């Protein structure tokens, strides 16, 4: 199976569905981790240098689980819903021909998250269109779209869960690749990650994953809902 995960920023996929992507890779799926924006918004520093660092971090994270890293490089904090941007999403979907797409929920806190979600939903339909001009042929498959966790789990009620107890360590290793996001005073290439007990990424991931795990009696879990729409429903479970 081909799983295309599309996150607005580097570290979004790791935080909200990283354990699930690791499980997908472990069962033999082709996993594509697509980062939409260039990440230049933080940490403080030269924007072009930060964007380059963020891309390297995303590639390193994908390598932890043997995933393909796809970098769209659109403006961080300046993502807009328009036809040219939607076209880029169509091309990504047609290029990778996924059997499952994972992205942000429609109602999330960050405008880049919400815009990414809307672009994915609309592009997935346009990607099926026979005469739409594209570098790639139409992707006519019936592709479900799963919404991963919302920021801090707020207003997100999962309908499906994935036990990530066996891949939680990989989730943390993927998050550790995004070390620039823990630099409080600006970008510093000599920065050393804090120990696990003082690492805010580890605390966040552990708290949310343990909370979701409570619902299904596992140590750690990630929650999802699926888009209920035509051409998106299949009579089988696709998540691991």
C-alpha positions in Angstrom: 0.0 0.0 0.0 1.1 3.6 -0.6 0.5 6.0 2.2 0.8 9.8 1.5 1.0 11.9 4.7 0.8 15.6 4.1 1.7 18.0 6.9 1.9 21.8 6.9 5.2 22.0 8.7 8.2 19.9 9.5 7.5 18.0 12.7 3.7 18.0 12.2 3.5 14.5 10.8 5.9 13.2 13.4 3.9 14.6 16.3 0.4 13.8 15.1 0.9 10.5 13.2 4.6 9.5 13.4 4.0 6.2 15.3 1.4 5.2 12.7 3.7 6.0 9.8 6.3 3.9 11.4 3.9 1.0 11.7 2.9 1.5 8.0 6.5 1.3 7.0 7.1 -1.8 9.2 4.3 -3.7 7.5 5.8 -2.9 4.1 3.9 0.1 2.9 5.5 2.8 0.8 5.3 5.9 3.0 5.6 9.4 1.6 6.1 12.2 4.1 5.1 15.5 2.3 6.0 18.8 4.1 4.0 21.7 2.6 5.8 24.8 3.9 9.4 25.8 4.0 9.5 26.2 7.8 11.4 29.5 7.7 9.1 30.9 10.4 11.3 29.6 13.3 13.8 29.5 14.9 15.1 33.1 14.7 17.8 33.4 12.0 18.4 34.0 8.3 15.1 32.8 6.7 16.8 31.0 3.8 19.2 29.2 6.1 16.4 28.2 8.4 14.4 26.8 5.4 17.4 24.8 4.4 17.9 23.4 7.9 14.2 22.5 8.2 14.3 20.6 4.9 17.4 18.6 6.1 15.6 17.8 9.3 12.5 16.6 7.5 14.6 14.3 5.3 16.5 13.0 8.3 13.2 12.2 10.0 11.7 10.4 7.1 14.9 8.3 6.9 14.3 7.0 10.4 11.5 4.9 9.1 12.7 4.5 5.5 10.0 6.9 4.1 10.2 9.1 1.1 10.6 12.8 1.9 8.8 15.2 -0.4 9.4 19.0 0.2 6.9 21.4 -1.3 8.6 24.5 0.0 5.6 26.9 0.1 5.7 29.9 2.3 5.5 29.2 6.0 2.7 31.3 7.5 1.7 32.4 4.0 -0.1 29.4 2.6 -3.2 30.4 0.6 -6.0 28.5 -0.9 -5.9 29.4 -4.6 -5.8 27.5 -8.0 -2.0 27.6 -8.5 -1.4 26.2 -5.0 -4.1 23.6 -5.4 -2.5 22.5 -8.6 0.8 21.7 -6.8 -1.2 19.5 -4.4 -2.9 17.8 -7.4 0.6 17.0 -8.9 1.8 15.5 -5.6 -1.2 13.2 -5.4 -1.0 12.2 -9.0 2.8 11.6 -8.7 2.6 9.3 -5.7 -0.8 7.6 -6.5 -1.6 6.9 -2.8 -4.0 4.3 -1.5 -4.5 6.4 1.7 -3.9 10.1 2.4 -3.3 11.4 5.9 -3.5 15.1 6.7 -4.6 17.8 9.2 -8.2 17.9 10.4 -10.4 20.7 8.9 -10.7 22.5 12.2 -7.3 23.1 13.6 -5.6 26.0 15.3 -3.0 27.1 12.7 -4.0 28.7 9.4 -1.4 26.6 7.5 -2.9 23.5 9.0 -6.5 24.4 8.0 -5.4 25.5 4.5 -3.4 22.4 4.0 -6.4 20.3 4.9 -8.7 22.2 2.5 -6.1 22.0 -0.3 -5.7 18.2 0.2 -9.5 17.6 0.1 -10.0 19.6 -3.0 -6.9 18.4 -4.8 -7.8 14.8 -4.2 -11.0 15.2 -6.2 -9.3 17.2 -9.0 -6.6 14.6 -9.2 -9.3 12.2 -10.5 -10.4 14.4 -13.3 -9.6 13.0 -16.7 -8.9 16.2 -18.7 -7.2 18.2 -16.0 -3.8 19.5 -17.3 -1.0 17.7 -15.5 2.4 16.2 -15.7 0.8 12.9 -14.5 -2.2 10.8 -15.5 -5.3 11.0 -13.4 -5.4 9.1 -10.1 -8.8 7.5 -10.3 -8.6 5.2 -7.3 -11.0 5.5 -4.4 -8.6 7.0 -1.9 -9.8 7.5 1.7 -8.5 10.6 3.5 -7.7 10.3 7.2 -7.4 13.3 9.5 -4.6 13.0 12.1 -4.6 14.5 15.5 -5.4 18.2 16.1 -2.9 20.3 18.0 -3.0 19.2 21.6 -6.0 17.0 20.8 -8.4 20.0 21.2 -11.9 19.4 19.7 -10.7 16.1 18.1 -12.6 13.0 18.8 -11.0 9.9 17.1 -13.1 7.3 15.5 -10.1 5.0 14.8 -7.0 4.3 16.8 -3.6 2.9 16.0 -1.6 1.2 18.8 1.9 2.7 18.5 3.4 1.1 21.6 6.0 -0.7 19.5 6.9 2.3 17.4 6.7 5.1 20.1 10.5 5.1 20.3 10.7 5.7 16.6 8.2 8.5 16.9 10.5 10.2 19.4 13.6 9.6 17.2 11.8 11.3 14.3 10.9 14.3 16.5 14.5 14.5 17.7 15.5 15.2 14.1 13.7 18.5 14.3 16.1 19.9 16.8 15.9 23.5 15.4 12.4 23.8 16.9 13.9 23.5 20.4 16.3 26.4 20.0 14.9 29.3 22.2 17.5 32.0 21.3 17.8 31.4 17.5 19.5 28.9 15.3 22.6 27.4 16.7 24.3 24.5 14.9 26.1 23.5 18.1 22.8 23.1 20.0 22.5 19.8 22.0 19.2 18.2 22.6 18.0 18.3 26.2 17.7 14.9 28.0 14.4 13.1 27.4 12.9 14.2 30.7 13.5 17.8 29.8 12.6 17.6 26.1 9.3 19.4 25.5 8.7 17.4 22.3 9.0 14.1 24.3 6.6 15.4 27.0 4.0 16.5 24.5 4.2 13.3 22.5 4.1 11.1 25.5 1.2 12.9 27.1 -1.0 12.9 24.0 -0.1 9.3 23.0 -0.7 8.0 26.5 -4.1 9.8 26.6 -5.2 8.2 23.3 -3.8 4.9 24.5 -6.2 5.0 27.5 -9.1 4.7 25.1 -7.9 1.4 23.6 -6.0 0.0 26.6 -2.5 0.3 25.2 0.5 2.2 26.4 0.5 4.6 23.4 -1.9 5.3 20.6 -2.7 7.8 17.9 -6.2 8.8 16.9 -7.8 9.4 13.5 -11.1 10.3 11.8 -11.9 9.8 8.2 -13.5 12.2 5.7 -17.0 11.1 5.0 -17.4 11.9 1.3 -18.1 10.4 -2.1 -15.1 8.5 -3.6 -13.5 8.3 -0.2 -15.2 5.4 1.6 -13.9 1.8 1.4 -15.3 -1.3 3.2 -12.0 -2.2 4.8 -9.5 -0.9 7.4 -6.4 0.8 6.0 -4.7 2.0 9.1 -2.4 -0.6 10.8 
